């Protein structure tokens, strides 16, 4: 939870949101991190690297994608 709170100012800089409206959705954050038992597939590694939480949070466009998914009510925000 503390690692997610570090990104709240970055996510809030995307749109006109208050922290109180965003904090409620932080507790429901879901990230798709389940790795199959035969993990070393190149395609799966690429999926996690390209579309993962760290990659999304590293760019302004990625933070905008995450905020749009939060606002739309998606249960899974990233891979």
C-alpha positions as CSV (number, residue, x, y, z in Angstrom):
1,X,0.0,0.0,0.0
2,X,2.8,2.4,0.8
3,X,4.4,1.9,-2.6
4,X,1.1,2.9,-4.3
5,X,0.7,6.0,-2.2
6,X,4.0,7.2,-3.7
7,X,2.4,7.4,-7.1
8,X,-0.8,9.3,-6.0
9,X,0.5,12.8,-6.9
10,X,1.7,11.5,-10.3
11,X,-1.7,10.0,-11.1
12,X,-3.6,13.0,-9.8
13,X,-1.5,15.3,-12.1
14,X,-3.3,13.7,-15.1
15,X,-6.7,15.1,-14.5
16,X,-8.8,17.3,-12.2
17,X,-9.3,14.9,-9.4
18,X,-9.2,15.3,-5.6
19,X,-7.2,13.0,-3.4
20,X,-10.4,11.8,-1.6
21,X,-12.0,10.6,-4.9
22,X,-8.8,8.8,-5.8
23,X,-7.9,7.2,-2.5
24,X,-11.1,5.0,-2.6
25,X,-9.9,3.4,-5.8
26,X,-6.4,2.8,-4.5
27,X,-7.7,0.2,-2.0
28,X,-9.3,-1.7,-4.9
29,X,-6.2,-1.7,-7.1
30,X,-5.7,-4.9,-8.9
31,X,-2.7,-5.8,-11.1
32,X,-2.5,-8.9,-13.2
33,X,0.7,-10.5,-11.9
34,X,-0.2,-14.2,-12.1
35,X,2.5,-15.9,-14.0
36,X,1.8,-19.3,-15.6
37,X,3.7,-22.3,-14.4
38,X,5.8,-22.5,-17.6
39,X,6.8,-18.8,-17.3
40,X,9.9,-18.2,-19.5
41,X,7.8,-17.6,-22.5
42,X,9.2,-14.6,-24.4
43,X,5.8,-13.3,-25.2
44,X,4.7,-13.4,-21.6
45,X,7.8,-11.6,-20.5
46,X,7.3,-8.9,-23.2
47,X,3.7,-8.5,-22.0
48,X,4.7,-7.8,-18.4
49,X,7.6,-5.5,-19.4
50,X,5.6,-3.5,-22.0
51,X,2.2,-3.3,-20.3
52,X,3.2,-3.7,-16.6
53,X,2.6,-1.3,-13.7
54,X,6.1,0.0,-13.6
55,X,6.2,0.8,-17.3
56,X,2.8,2.6,-17.2
57,X,3.9,4.7,-14.2
58,X,7.2,5.6,-15.8
59,X,5.7,7.9,-18.5
60,X,3.0,10.6,-18.4
61,X,1.0,8.8,-21.2
62,X,1.1,5.6,-19.1
63,X,-0.1,7.4,-16.0
64,X,-3.0,8.7,-18.2
65,X,-3.8,5.2,-19.3
66,X,-3.9,4.0,-15.7
67,X,-6.1,7.0,-14.6
68,X,-8.5,6.3,-17.5
69,X,-8.8,2.7,-16.4
70,X,-9.4,3.7,-12.8
71,X,-12.1,6.2,-13.8
72,X,-13.8,3.7,-16.0
73,X,-14.0,1.3,-13.1
74,X,-11.7,-1.5,-14.5
75,X,-10.8,-4.2,-12.0
76,X,-7.4,-4.8,-13.6
77,X,-5.3,-1.7,-14.2
78,X,-2.2,-3.3,-15.8
79,X,-0.4,-6.6,-16.3
